[in-house]
Amino acid sequence: MQQQVFATKANLMNAKKSLQMSKMGYDLLDRKRNVLIRELMQNMEAAKSLRGVIEQTYEEAYTALQDANITLGIIDQISRAVPIENSIEVSTKSVMGVEVPMLKSDRKTPKICYGFYMSNSELDTAFIKFDKVKQITITLAEIENSIYRLSTSIKKAQMRANALKNILIPRFQEQVKFITESLEEKEREEFSRLKVIKVRKNKDAEIARKKVAENIS
């Protein structure tokens, strides 16, 4: 339903200001959306590449683990010597106001944390392979979480931009047009009214002059 607006100069100024702000908001949202889309595409390309790598890395790691189990038997007891991973640090960075995660972990050469007496090279290989899996998983988790947040923000920016473009901007344009035309019509009416008054005054003055002239004569 169209909101009723009274045709006043104050309302015209407010409508023009609102129209200008809406256009500025749309331009900012459009730029934000484009930047976020570029960032999203880069993350999607990186994620696509990492998914292929992580599948191969997992396959190599489980193959190495299978070889270690074959040569050493079930290595459940040895695996308990491996400490729980607690070196991951989570921070964020801002991309056009969108907070995306940054995961950081200790990427030093993995330290063997079990004895050598009950282990062999196959177990060492499996340990190194799974450490590689861990590092890739951390990177992939960071990228996929960024993709989710960027996608959500792009949808919100798109909805707001559409609301400005299809609802608010046309509404304020219509208001500016309506008030401008109404004020111009009022000015024309006022001009016509003043012109009529002036004509009447001139006629009255002429009649008065004639009466004065008749009285003198």
N, C-alpha and C positions, 0 to 999 in steps of 0.2 A: 504494500500500500504506500503510495507516494505521500511523504510527509508535507503538510501544508506549511508554506513559507510566505511570510508577509513581504511585500515588495518595498523594502526600505534600503537606504544606502548602507546602513549598518549590517543588515543581513547580506547584502551584496558583497561587502568586504569580507564578512565571515565565510561566505560560500567560496569566494575566490581563494582565500587563505586555505580553507579545507581542501579545495581542489589542488592547489599547489603542493600541499603536504602529502596528499594521496599520491600524486604523480611522483614526488620524491621518494615516498615509501615504496612504490612499485619498482622504481629504478634500482633502489638499494636491494630490495628482495630479489630482483632479477639478477643483479651482479652476484649476490650471495649464492643464489641457486646455481649459477654457472660455475663459480669457484668450487662449490661443494661437489658438483657433478664431475668436474675434472679430478678432484681429489678422490672421489669414489671410483672413477674409472681406473686411476693409477693403482688403488688398493685392490680392485678386482683383478687386474692383470697380475699383481704380485701374488694374490691369493691363489689364482689359477696355476701359476708356476710352482708355488710351494706345495699345493695339493699333490701335484705329480711327483715332486721330490720326496714328500713325506711318505707317500705310499711305497715308493721304492726303498726308502730308508727303513721303514717298518719291516718290510719283507726281508731286507738284509739282516736287520737286528734279530728277528725271530729265527731266521735260518742259523745265525751265529749262536743263538741261545739253544737251539735244538742240537747243534754240534757239541756245545758244552755239556748238555744233559746226557748226550750219548757217551761222551768220553769220561764224564765225572759222575754220572748218575744224577738224580734230581738235586739241584743246587739250592733248594729252599733254605737250608741252614746258612749257606754262604751269603745268600742275598740279604739276610738280616744284618749283615755287617755294613751294608750300604746305608749311609745316613739319609734321613728324610730331606728333600730339597726345601730349603727355607731362605735361599739367597735372592729370590725374585722380589724386585722393588717395583711398585706400581706408581706411576705419576700420570699426568695428563698434559696435553697441549691443546691450544685453542686454534681451531680453523674456522674463521668467520663467526666466532662466538660459539662454535660447537666443540665441546670438550671430548677429545678422543684419547684413548688410553695409550700409555707408553710403558712397556714392560722391559725391565732391565734385570739381567741375571749375571752371575759370575761366569764369564766365558773363558776362564783359564783352562789349560789342559787338564782333563779329568784326573783326579788323584785316586790311584788304586787304594781301596780301603779294606782289602781282605788279604789274608796271608797267602803266600806263594806255595806253601807246602801242599795244600789241598786243592790247588787250582792249576790251570794250564793256559796255553796261549789262546785256545778257543774261548775260554771264559773272558780273558782280557779283551778279545775282539768283540764279544757280545757286550761287554761293559762299555766299551768305546762307542759301539754302534747305538746303544740305547741313550748314551749321553748326547749323541748327535740328534736322535729322535726328540729328546727333551728340548734342545735348543730350537729346533725347527718348530716344535709344537708351541713354544712360547711366542715365537715370531708370528706364527699363523693365528694364534689366539688374539694377539694384539691387532692384527690386520682385520680379522673377521669381526671383532667387536667394533672396530672403527667403521667398517662397512655398514654394520647395523645402525650405528648412531648417525652416520652420514645419511643413510637412506631415510631414516625417520625424520631428520631435519629437512631434507630435501622435500619430502611430502608436505611437511608443515609450511615450508616457504612457498611451495607451489599453491597450496590452498589459500594462503594469505594473499599471494600475488593475484590469484584468480578473483578473490573477493574484491580486491582493489580495482582490478581491471574491468570486471564485469558488473560490479554493483556500485561501489562507492564513487569511482571516477565518473561514470555516466550519470549518477544521481546528482553530484555536485555540478557537473556540466549543465544538466537540465535546470538546476536551481539558478545558476548564473545566467543562463539564457532567459529563463522566465522573469527573473527580477530585472534584468537589463531591459528587456522588452517592455515590461510593465512600467518601469521608471521613464523610459523614452516616451511611452504613450501618455503618461501623466504630464511630462514636459510639453508634449504637443498640445494636450488639452489645455494646459495652463497658458501656453503661448496664444492659443486661439481665444481663450477667455479674456486675456489681457488685450488682445487686438480688438475684440468686440467692445470691451470697456472703453478703450481709447477712441474707437469710432463713435461710440455714444457720447463720450465727453466732448469730442470735437463737434458733433451735431448740436449738443446742448449749448456749447459755447457759441456756435454760429447762430442758433435761435436767439440766444440772449443778446448777441450783438445787434441782430435785426430789430428786436424789440426796443433796444436802447436807441437805435437810429430812428425808428418810427416815433418814439416819444419826443425826440428832439425836434423832428420835423413837424 
